[in-house]
Amino acid sequence: MASKSKPKKGKDKKQKKRKQKTLASKADKYELYQLSVQSPEEDVEFLANLYRDVRGTKALHFREDFCGTSLLTAYWIRRGSEYTAEGFDIDPEPLNWGIEHNLIPLGAAADQATLHTKDARLPSDEAPDVRCAQNFSYWLFKTRTEMLDYFRRARDDLNDRGIFVIDLHGGPECFEAMEEETEMEEGFTYVWDQDEYWPIPNEARCHIHFRFPDGSELHRAFSYEWRHWGLAELRDILADAGFARVDCYWEGTDEDGESGDGIFTKEEKGEICLSYVAYLVAQK
Ligand SMILES: C[S@@+](CC[C@H](N)C(=O)[O-])C[C@H]1O[C@@H](n2cnc3c(N)ncnc32)[C@H](O)[C@@H]1O
């Protein structure tokens, strides 16, 4: 009888192990990425309003290049049954995560999206009204020849009234080795790590880490090696790719005069700042 209530050695060990699980080991890197880096509602609203401003009509078919978990695609089709989208990414892992977490929860509406496990340079099933490449993903193209080829393909793939929208960042802080920590209200710290910068090729290596209150960390959850493209040179390449018009949308400044206010408007010159994010909007 006494042995019945005695905990078994193996079980005891298992319980101990469970107790030792860190927050990092239980975390989902794609969920943390979406929370830290993406603002899907604002981005989709910006893209839809942009098209209306530029073309005077509603954009219906959307294409998200380097879509990863396809979060923008999901928010695009959530706008209504007439909205459709295609996402392109070469990695099945984030695509499958996005199907499970971002598309399946939309029910039947998920059928309005088509995800392609394909290179972003390949053509769409249907010519998009709006095509975008967000979070500087297209910076993996490191030569002018490769970038021009990608932009030409993007232009040719758009419908006749389509627009192509890319984001970029710049300012002197981009060229410093530094770590920037952001405390997220969800209870973890998002770390943007500019690990290395090489001035001759203008290339950088960056990582994303996630840190947790128990001291654990998802170290290098994501890593990127890219060329740091300048706004003016990207604008020139878009023009060389045959776009009829390329405009820059520059972010306004908050009341404190220190940070961006999240409102992007068409501007010609911009202003001096340590770090900025901007959009280039190219019309076919
Ligand atoms: C930084 S993530 C972008 C995630 C998300 N779209 C965003 O805006 O934050 C970059 C993605 O590009 C994908 N990728 C890399 N090379 C690619 C290529 N040649 N064609 C399509 N996708 C590619 C990677 O698999 C990765 O999911």
PDBQT file of the ligand as one rigid body, heavy atoms in Angstrom, charges set to zero:
ROOT
HETATM    1  C1  LIG A 301      11.469  39.273 -43.434  1.00  0.00    +0.000 C 
HETATM    2  S1  LIG A 301      10.459  37.979 -44.004  1.00  0.00    +0.000 S 
HETATM    3  C2  LIG A 301       9.061  38.930 -44.462  1.00  0.00    +0.000 C 
HETATM    4  C3  LIG A 301       7.860  38.605 -43.630  1.00  0.00    +0.000 C 
HETATM    5  C4  LIG A 301       6.694  39.536 -43.838  1.00  0.00    +0.000 C 
HETATM    6  N1  LIG A 301       6.238  39.570 -45.201  1.00  0.00    +0.000 N 
HETATM    7  C5  LIG A 301       6.969  40.962 -43.387  1.00  0.00    +0.000 C 
HETATM    8  O1  LIG A 301       6.689  41.891 -44.123  1.00  0.00    +0.000 OA
HETATM    9  O2  LIG A 301       7.421  41.168 -42.276  1.00  0.00    +0.000 OA
HETATM   10  C6  LIG A 301      11.249  37.603 -45.535  1.00  0.00    +0.000 C 
HETATM   11  C7  LIG A 301      10.636  36.395 -46.262  1.00  0.00    +0.000 C 
HETATM   12  O3  LIG A 301      11.182  36.351 -47.577  1.00  0.00    +0.000 OA
HETATM   13  C8  LIG A 301      11.224  34.986 -47.967  1.00  0.00    +0.000 C 
HETATM   14  N2  LIG A 301      12.093  34.890 -49.160  1.00  0.00    +0.000 N 
HETATM   15  C9  LIG A 301      13.448  34.941 -49.226  1.00  0.00    +0.000 A 
HETATM   16  N3  LIG A 301      13.849  34.896 -50.511  1.00  0.00    +0.000 NA
HETATM   17  C10 LIG A 301      12.728  34.837 -51.283  1.00  0.00    +0.000 A 
HETATM   18  C11 LIG A 301      12.479  34.791 -52.685  1.00  0.00    +0.000 A 
HETATM   19  N4  LIG A 301      13.477  34.819 -53.577  1.00  0.00    +0.000 N 
HETATM   20  N5  LIG A 301      11.210  34.734 -53.109  1.00  0.00    +0.000 NA
HETATM   21  C12 LIG A 301      10.188  34.709 -52.236  1.00  0.00    +0.000 A 
HETATM   22  N6  LIG A 301      10.357  34.739 -50.889  1.00  0.00    +0.000 NA
HETATM   23  C13 LIG A 301      11.602  34.802 -50.424  1.00  0.00    +0.000 A 
HETATM   24  C14 LIG A 301      11.698  34.273 -46.734  1.00  0.00    +0.000 C 
HETATM   25  O4  LIG A 301      11.345  32.908 -46.766  1.00  0.00    +0.000 OA
HETATM   26  C15 LIG A 301      10.948  35.058 -45.630  1.00  0.00    +0.000 C 
HETATM   27  O5  LIG A 301       9.748  34.425 -45.263  1.00  0.00    +0.000 OA
ENDROOT
TORSDOF 0
